[in-house]
C-alpha cells in the first residue's frame, strides 16, 4: 500500500509539472523573425492571405539551429561532411488516389500541342538536371525571350518561377523546363544538347552576375513513371504514377526543392573557398605568434564572410517556402517538404551556418590580436617618449646647474 500511494503521488506530481510546462509554453510564444514580418506586411499590402498552417521552412530551420547550437562546429580546414544518404527511402504523397480531380491542372496547351507530347507509359524514365548558372535571372527579359521562342516555351508564370515546355520541329514537345528567379534552371526529360540550347540561347542573355563555368553548380536526378509503385524518392530517382506525368504542379513542387538544394551547393562551394584561403592563418599564428595579414585584409575577410552569411540567411530563398505554395494545394507543399527532407536541406544549412560561425570567431580572434599588438606598440611609443622627456629634463637641469656655477 505504501508503494502504491508513493507511485500515485509521483504520477500526480508529474501531471502537475506537465500542466505547468504547457501553461508556460502557451504564455510565451516566440517572437516573429524579421523576414516573416516582412512577408506578412507584403501579403497584407497585396491582398494575399497565407494560410497559418503553411509556415516558412525558415522557422523550422531556425528552431533546429537553436536546438543544435551546442553541437561541435566544423573548424576551418576540416574535410567536408560525408555525402547525403542517397539510398534513403522517402515516400511522396502524390498517388493518383491522393490527388483530387480539382487539384489537377487543366491542360495549358491547345489540343494539337497536347497530342504532340510524347506518350508516357509505365517504366518511362528520364533525366532531371538542375543548373545554378547565376546569382539571379532578369525575369522580364526572360519572359520576353520565351514568348518570342514560341507559345509552348512559356505556359505559366508564378511568383518564384516560370514554367514551359521545350519543343523541336522534328520531335515536337520533348520535356519541361523551369526557370527560377535566383539563377537556377531545372530540366525534365531533355538531352544534354537540348539543355545547352536553352542555357546558351535563352538563359545566358538574362543572367545577372553570371557564374564562371568552373563555379556553376549542377546536379542530376532521374524520374521513373511507374504503374504499381507508391510514389517515393530514393537513390536520386523520383518515382511517381505515370498517370500524373502531365501534372505540372507536381513537377514544380519537386523542382523547387531540387533548385534550392543546388543553390545551396553553390553556397557550400563558396564557403569552402573561404576556408581554403584562411585555413593557414591559425597555424601561422600558433607557430610564429604573428599575423601576416594587415588590418585592412582582415577587415575585408570579415566583410566577405558576413556577405556570404547574409546571402544564405537573409537575401536568398534557400530557407523560405516558395510563394508558389501560398495558393497551391496543401498536398503540393507536403510533397515539397518531403523532397527537402530527402535532400537534407535543414542539416546542410545548419552545417553551413556553423562554418560561417567558426570563420567569424577565427577572424575576430585575429582582429583582436592585431589590435592588441597595435595597442602594445603605442604603449611602447609612449614609454620611449617619456624616457626621452626625462633625459631632456635631466639635461636641462644639468645645464642650469652648470650655468649658475
N, C-alpha and C positions, 0 to 999 in steps of 0.2 A: 504493500500500500504506500509506503514511503517513497519507493521508486516511481510509482505511478503518479503520485502528486508532484514529485520533483519534475518529471517529464512534462506534465501538463503546464507547470509554471514556466518551464523553458519554452514550450510551444507558444504560450500566451505572450511572453516577452518578445520572442522573435516576430510574432504577428504585429505587436505594437511598434517594433522597430521598423518593420516594412511599411506600416501605415505612415510613420513619421517621415521616412525617406520619400514616399510617394508625395506627401504634402510639400516637402521641401523642393522636390523636383518640379511639381506643378507651380509652385510660387516663383521659382527663379528660372525663367526661360532665358536662353542665351540671346544676346543682342544680335541684331541683323548685321551682316557684313556689308561693306560699302557697295560692292558690286550688286548684291541683291537689292539693296535700297534703290540704287540707280535704275535697275531693270524695272522695279515696281513703279517708280516715278515715270519711266518712259512708257510703260504699259498704260498707266493712267492717262498720260497725255495723248496717246494714240487710240485710246478706247479699247484696247485689247486686254482682256482679263485672263489671267493664268490660273488654272485650277490649283488649289492648295496641295493636292496630292502630288503634283509634278514639281518636285523641288529640284533645284540645280544640283548637278553632280558635285559642284564645289563644296556644298555643305557637308556632304558625306566625306569628301577628301579632307576638309578642314578638321572634322571630328576625328578621323583616323590619325591625322598628323598630330593632334593634341594627345591622343591616347598613346601613340607610339613614339612620342618625342623623347622618352627616356632610353630608347634603344641606341645602340652604338652607331655613330655616324661613320661613313666611309671616308677615310682620310685620303688626301690627295696623293696620287701616285699608286694607290692600290688598284688591283685589277677590277674590271667591271664585274657586276654580279652575273651569275650564270644565266643562260637564255631561259626565256619563259617556257613553261611546260606545254609544248605543242601537242603532246598526246593527251592533254586534259580533255575530258568529255563535258561539254556544256550544252544542255538541252535548250532549244529555241522554241518560243511559243508562237509558231506560225503554221500549225497544221491547218488543213482545209476546214476541219470542223470548228476550229477556234477563231477563224476569220469570218465574221458575219458578212452577209452579202452587201450590206450597206457600206461596209468599210472597204470593199473592193473598188478601186478607182475605175471610172468609165474609160473606155478607150479614148486616147488623145489623138489617134491617127485616123485619117479617113479610111473607109473600107479597103481601098486599093492598097494603101500603105500597110494596113493590118495584114492583108493576105501576103504581102511581100516579106513579112518577117519569117525567119527560119522556123521550121517545125521543131518543136521541143517535145521529147518523149522521155519515158523512164530511162535512166542511165546516161542522159546527156551531161557532159562535163565541159568545163571551160575554165579560162583564166580570169582572176580578179587581180588587176595590177593597180597599185597606188603609187603616185609620184608626188613628192613635195619639191616644187621647182622654184618657188619664190616666197618672199615674206607675205605677199598678198597679190590679188588679181584686180585689175581695173574692171569692175563689174559692168559698167556702162559700155565700155569699148567691146568687151567680150560678148555682151548681149547683141550688139550690132553685127559683129563678125559672124556669130552663129546664125542670125537671121539671114544674112547675105549668103551663107553657105547653102541653106535650104531649110524649109519649114520643119523637117524632122530633126534637125540638129538642135533645136530648142523647143521643147514641148511644155516644160513647166519652169516657173521662176519662183523660188522660195526665198525666205529671208536670209538663209545661210548658203544657198547653193542654187545652181542652175542644172536642170536635167534635160537630156536629149538623147537622140539615137545617132548612131554612125551608119551611114549608108554609102554604097558604091554603085556605079552604073551597072557593073557586071553582076554583082551578088545581091544588090538591094540592101535592106537593113541587116546589119551584121550584129550589133550589140548596143549596150547602153554606156553613156558617158555622163559623169557628174563632175561639175566644176565648183569647187569650194572657194569662198572669198579669201581664205587665209593661205592661198597658194598651193592647194592640193587638188589633184585630178585623179578620179577613180574610173577605171575601165572594166566593163563586164563583157567578156566574150570577144575581145579584139585581139588580133595578132600584133606582134611587135612592130611590124611595118605600119599598120594602121594606127597604132598608138603614137608612133613618131610623127605621122602625118598630122595628127591632132595637136601634138605638143609644139611642133615647129610652125605650122601654118595658122593655127587658131589661138593657141595659148601664149606662145612666145611674145607676140606683139603687145599682149595685155599684161605682162608681168610687171610688178612693181618691186624693186630691189631683187632682181633675179639672182638665184644661187648659181655658183660655178658648177660645172658638170661633176667635178670631183666631190662636191659637198651636197649635191642634191640627194635626198633620201628616196629610196624605192623599196617597196615591199610587194610580195606576190603571194596570192592565195588561189584556191580552187573552189569552184562551185559544182555541186552534184545534184541534179534533179532526179529524185527517186520516186517510187510509187508506193512502197510498203514500209518505208523507214520513217521514224519520227524525226522531225527537224532537229538538227544539232550542228555543232561546230567542233571539230576535232582534227588534229594534225593539219591545221591551216586549211581545212576543207569545210565549206558551208554546204550542208545537205538540207534541202527543202523539197516539198512536194512539187512535182513537175506541173501540176495544175495551177500553181501560183507563180510560174515563171514569168508571166507578163504583168504581175503586180509590182508596179514601180515603187510603191510605198515601202514594200519590204526591202527592196534593193537600196533605197535611200536610207532607211533606218540602219541597215548593216553598214553601208558605206560611210555614214557619219562616224561610227566607232572606228572603222579602219583608217579613215582620214585623220582623226585625232591621234591615233596611235602612231601613224607615220610622221605627223608633225612633231610628236614627242620624240621620235627617233632623231629628228633634226636638232632639237634642243639638247638631247643627250650627247650628240656628237660635238656640239659647241662647248658644252661644259668639259668634255674630255680634252678638247684642245686647250682650254684654260688650265686644266690640271697638268697637262704635259708641259706647259710653258712655265709653271710655277712650282713643280714638284721638287726642284733642286734648291729652292730658297731655304726651307727649314734645315736641310742637310748642311748647306753652306754656313748658315748661322750657328748650327751646333758645332761644326768643325773649326771655324775661324772666329766666331763671335762677332762677325761683321756682316753687313748687308751691302751687296754690290749694286743695289738699285738706288736711284736718287729719290728724293721725296716726291718729286713730280711723277716719276714712273710708278711708285706705289699708289699714289692717288689715282692715276689712270687705271691701274688694275682694279682698285676698289670700285671705281665707276663702271668698269666693264662688267664685273660680277653683279653689281646692282642692276644694270640694264638687262642682263640676261635673266636674272631672277624676276624682274618686273615683267618681262615678255611672257614668262610662263604663268605667273600668278595673277597678273593684272591686265595685260594687254591682249593675250591670246585667248582662243576659245577652247583650249585643251581641257580646262577644268569646268567648263559650262555645259549644261544640257542645251543642245541647239534649239533655237527658236522654232524650228520645224515641228517640234513635238508639242508646242503650245496648242496647236489646232489639230494635230494628228490624233488618231485613236490611241487609247491607253495601251493597247497591245503593241503598238509600234515603239513606244518608249520602253516597255518591258523588253522587247527584242533588242533595242539599242543597249540597254543596261546589261543584258546577258552577254552580248559581244564584248562590251567593255570589261566585263568580268574575265572573259577568256583572254583578252589582250593584257590583263593585269595593269590597267591604267592607274589604279589607286596606288599599288605598290611601287610602280615606276616613278610616279610623281613624288612619292614620299622619299625614295632614294635620291631623286634629283634635287629635292629641296634640302636634304641632308648634306649633299655635296656642296651646294651653294652655302650652307651654313658653315661648314668646315672651312671653305675657302675664305669666307668673310672673317671668321675668327683668326685664321692664319695671317691674313693681311692686316688685321687690326693689331696683332702682336708685333708684326714687322714695323708698322707705323709708330706704335708706342716705343719700340726700341730705338727707332731713329729719332723720335722726338726727345727721348731721354739722352741720347748721345749728343744731340744739339744743345740741350739744356746744360749738360756737363761741360761742353765746350765753352758755352757762355760763362759758366761759373769760373772756369779756369782763366778766362779773359779778365773777369772782374778781379780775381785774386792777383793776377800779374799787374793789373793797373794799380791795385792797392800797394803792391810791393814797390812799383815804380814811384808812386807818390811818397812812400816812406823814404826811399833813397833821396828823392828830390828834397824832401823836408829836412833830412839829416844834412844834406849838402848845404842847404841854405842856412841852417843853424850853425854849421861849422864855419861857413863864410862870415856870418855875423860876428861870431866869437873872435875870429881872426882879425876882423876889421877893427873891433874895439881894441884889441891888443895893439 
